[in-house]
Amino acid sequence: MNNKNPKRLSKKIKASGRWLALSEISYEAEDGKTRVWECVERVSCAGAVAVIATLRPSGRIILVRQYRAPVDSFVIEFPAGLIDREEEPAVTALRELREETGYAGSLVTMLPIGYNSPGLTQEGVYLAIVDVEEKSQGELHTKFDESEFIETILVERARLPEFLAEAEARGDKLDAKVEAFAAAQRYG
């Protein structure tokens, strides 16, 4: 085998909608052969954020539950959203937390961009670590997008693996980021 770096040769958009495009990528692989790959790409945004928010002082984690049509099920997730083109990921994170759950928080750190399914999509997701002071919240007000119907769930950090097992047993699906976080809490 040649130890060449792969090289993209071309990209063609095969179909496009309001939020997604299906693309075909031709590239020269490490073995020198030309290969073709199909992928889904986000359009109309600059990526996504997911918010790992912890209530202080209780230490409870803020999760959301919402119906996701691609998996035809409710999914347990971190609050999340798409980054507007001219918006910084940290701003999006705090905005989405407020809009989806009503909670206002302060950013602890932003993790580098990561990829959930790089064999399928180029979408990158920034993880925001946020602290939320419970006593300073007052009355919570959400601001859902037209298609959003979101339930906020507060879970004790130590009980997260058990909660996820219960949710799955009820028929909910689990977002991989939440599962990875729970596994790190339990086995890390």
C-alpha positions in Angstrom: 0.0 0.0 0.0 1.2 3.5 -0.8 1.4 5.8 2.2 -0.1 8.8 0.4 -2.4 11.2 2.1 -5.9 11.1 0.6 -6.8 14.0 -1.6 -10.2 15.3 -2.5 -10.7 15.6 -6.3 -14.2 16.9 -6.6 -17.5 17.5 -4.8 -20.9 17.5 -6.5 -24.2 18.5 -4.9 -26.7 15.8 -5.9 -29.8 17.2 -4.1 -30.4 20.2 -1.8 -33.1 21.3 0.6 -33.7 24.1 3.1 -31.3 22.6 5.7 -29.4 19.7 4.1 -27.6 18.8 0.9 -26.6 15.4 -0.4 -23.2 15.5 -1.9 -20.9 13.1 -3.8 -17.2 13.4 -3.1 -14.5 11.9 -5.3 -11.1 11.5 -3.7 -7.8 9.7 -4.3 -7.4 7.2 -1.5 -4.2 6.1 0.2 -3.8 3.3 -2.3 -3.9 5.7 -5.2 -7.4 4.6 -6.4 -10.2 7.1 -7.0 -13.1 6.5 -4.7 -16.6 8.0 -4.4 -18.4 8.8 -1.1 -21.8 10.2 -0.5 -22.4 12.6 2.4 -25.0 14.9 3.9 -24.0 18.5 4.5 -25.6 21.2 6.6 -26.6 24.3 4.7 -27.9 27.6 6.2 -25.8 27.4 9.4 -22.2 27.3 10.7 -22.4 24.0 12.6 -24.0 23.1 15.9 -23.6 23.3 19.6 -24.6 21.0 22.5 -24.7 22.3 26.0 -23.7 20.3 29.0 -25.3 22.4 31.7 -25.0 21.7 35.4 -27.3 23.3 38.0 -25.4 24.8 41.0 -25.3 23.9 43.8 -27.4 20.8 43.3 -25.2 19.4 40.6 -28.1 18.2 38.5 -27.6 18.0 34.7 -30.1 19.7 32.3 -31.3 17.4 29.6 -34.1 17.8 27.0 -36.5 15.3 25.5 -38.0 15.9 22.1 -39.4 14.0 19.1 -36.9 13.5 16.3 -38.5 12.5 13.0 -35.4 10.7 11.5 -35.5 8.1 14.3 -39.3 8.4 14.7 -38.9 8.6 18.5 -38.4 10.9 21.4 -34.7 11.4 22.1 -32.9 12.3 25.3 -30.3 15.0 24.5 -28.4 17.9 25.8 -29.9 21.3 24.9 -28.5 22.0 21.4 -29.0 24.0 18.3 -27.6 25.3 15.0 -25.1 28.1 14.9 -26.3 31.1 12.9 -23.8 32.1 10.2 -22.4 35.2 11.9 -22.7 33.9 15.5 -20.0 32.6 17.8 -20.6 29.1 19.1 -20.5 30.3 22.8 -23.2 32.8 22.1 -25.3 30.1 20.4 -24.8 27.8 23.3 -26.1 30.2 25.9 -29.0 31.3 23.6 -30.1 27.7 22.9 -29.9 26.8 26.6 -32.2 29.8 27.4 -34.6 29.2 24.4 -35.0 25.4 25.0 -35.0 25.2 28.8 -35.5 28.8 30.1 -32.3 28.6 32.1 -29.6 31.3 31.9 -26.0 30.1 32.5 -22.4 31.1 32.4 -19.9 29.5 30.1 -17.2 27.6 31.8 -15.5 26.4 28.6 -16.0 25.5 25.0 -14.5 22.2 23.8 -13.0 22.0 20.3 -15.3 21.1 17.5 -16.1 17.4 17.3 -17.8 15.2 14.7 -20.7 12.8 15.6 -20.8 10.9 12.4 -17.9 11.9 10.0 -18.7 9.0 7.7 -22.1 10.6 7.0 -21.8 14.3 7.5 -19.3 17.2 7.8 -21.4 18.7 10.6 -19.2 19.7 13.5 -20.6 20.1 17.1 -19.1 22.3 19.7 -19.6 21.2 23.3 -20.3 24.0 25.8 -19.8 23.4 29.5 -22.1 25.7 31.3 -22.9 26.4 35.0 -26.4 27.5 36.0 -26.9 29.2 39.4 -30.3 27.8 40.6 -31.1 30.6 43.0 -30.8 33.3 40.4 -33.1 31.9 37.8 -36.5 33.3 38.7 -39.4 32.2 36.5 -38.3 30.1 33.5 -39.5 31.1 30.1 -38.7 29.1 26.9 -38.7 30.3 23.3 -39.2 27.3 21.1 -38.9 27.4 17.3 -42.1 26.7 15.5 -41.4 23.0 15.2 -40.0 22.5 18.7 -41.9 20.8 21.5 -39.2 20.3 24.2 -39.5 18.9 27.7 -36.7 19.9 30.1 -35.5 17.1 32.4 -33.2 17.6 35.5 -31.2 14.6 36.5 -28.8 14.0 39.4 -25.4 13.4 37.9 -24.9 10.2 39.9 -28.3 8.9 38.7 -27.7 9.6 35.0 -26.9 6.1 33.8 -29.9 4.7 35.6 -32.2 7.5 34.2 -31.0 6.8 30.7 -31.6 3.0 31.1 -35.2 3.9 32.3 -35.7 6.3 29.4 -34.6 3.6 26.9 -36.8 1.0 28.5 -39.8 3.5 28.0 -38.9 3.6 24.3 -36.9 6.8 24.1 -33.8 6.9 22.0 -30.5 8.3 23.5 -28.3 10.9 21.9 -24.7 9.5 21.6 -23.2 12.6 23.3 -25.4 12.0 26.4 -24.5 8.3 26.5 -20.7 9.1 26.2 -21.0 11.7 29.0 -22.8 9.2 31.2 -20.3 6.5 30.5 -17.4 8.8 31.3 -19.2 9.7 34.6 -19.7 6.0 35.4 -16.5 4.4 34.2 -14.1 7.3 33.8 
